[in-house]
Amino acid sequence: MGYQSVSNELVHLTENEAIGFLRQESGFATKAIHSGYRPEQLLCRSIVAPIYMSTSVSSASLSQNDNKGNELQNTENPTRIILEQTLAALDNGKYALVFPSGTAGQSCLMAMLKAGDSILCGNNIYTGTIELFRETGVDIGLEVDFVDMTKPDEVRKALKSNTKMVWVETPSNPMMLITDIKTIADIVHKESNAIVVVDNTPSSCYFQRPLDFGADVVSYSITKFMNGHNDVVMGSISTNSKELYEKIKFTQQITGIWPSPFDCALVIRSLKTLALRMERHSLNALLIAKFLEHHSRVSGVLHPALATHPQHKLALSQCYGHGGSLCFYIKDAKLDETKRFLKHLKVFMWADSLGGCESLAQAPLLWFVVPTSFSDEEVHDLGFLENLIRLSCGLEDPEILIEDLNQALNAL
Ligand SMILES: *Cc1c(COP(=O)(O)O)cnc(C)c1O
């Protein structure tokens, strides 16, 4: 069977399955283009927001803030504010802040905690986050506990009197496990004083809006789908809580971590096409997942929109669709064969990261995504095997991506 016929069959299945997700309300694409900036704001009436390179603003123009003039000189940049307003609107939030990387935003959230406080963290999430908490967090006196976030009862039992932050990533990266955001937020708010942070990088705010389900803070690596062009490193947080916003902003100010106005302008531009891009990422990933499911050299595909995903129904109940990542296992492959598969790819690039126009493939075991602080047994139990491949499906033609995977698998 050639890829063309496989692909036609898959498009049909996609339409059936897409109905299962929550329905997007109208308005997202318009907000992405208009909510941060209108030409009436400026004398020159440019339809696109300008890049303000200025490192300082005149105290004279900030009458309400005269007493804080010095602080504002360093911390306020109009281009950044336009981006923050857009990001807040897209998450159905009141406030957003941007950082020079996703990790910088996470570090800032961690820096709000005090020695003796505890973080309860999902055990199957982006490795950089695990390492940040387990290495730097522990060094500065924080306690860090890991739990299977897909099991609400275990989360309830793991809460301690000093738990101040619960860290959720759903779908998790790279294993695609789903955490029930509303159930976890309800348990945490009822039984502790902790805040619930959801790392929403894998879905972007187009496909999932955790504040609507009770999360206190949403964290993003903007580097991924939100910027989506593999050319900016940035992070952000969104929240509805004025108190949390002010606390995070204060920590940001005293630690001095902001992105450049130029990068902010690039992301303002990227967000205007977020809805379009995510639809295509999602379609490509689903077509590819369906193709791989039927391939004789593949022994398993991890993608929440597939009916075979153990948490398929839960996934559909809290998001509007699925981003461009998925994982699969090459049947019976050892690491050497996994590497050979990656070398055979011609369109997919053998590289880390996700969320850009370019499709990427990587074997988590060849890369740092396996937490160095986890034992071999823990790593194995989490599903990180030698034959695991993670794909970030970009925006190329789906039939060309499918053919690329097909020829690389068949060459093994
Ligand atoms: C990439 C990533 C991060 C870190 O973001 P950077 O912008 O690379 O610092 C955090 N969380 C998730 C889920 C990621 O994929």
The ligand as an ORCA input file, in Angstrom:
! r2SCAN-3c Opt
* xyz 0 1
  C      11.390     23.037     26.040
  C      10.545     22.900     27.217
  C      10.794     23.647     28.388
  C      11.999     24.573     28.515
  O      11.891     25.669     27.706
  P      13.140     26.511     27.102
  O      12.469     27.626     26.396
  O      13.893     25.591     26.194
  O      13.949     26.953     28.265
  C       9.921     23.494     29.448
  N       8.881     22.658     29.380
  C       8.611     21.921     28.288
  C       7.441     21.007     28.268
  C       9.443     22.017     27.166
  O       9.180     21.278     26.078
*
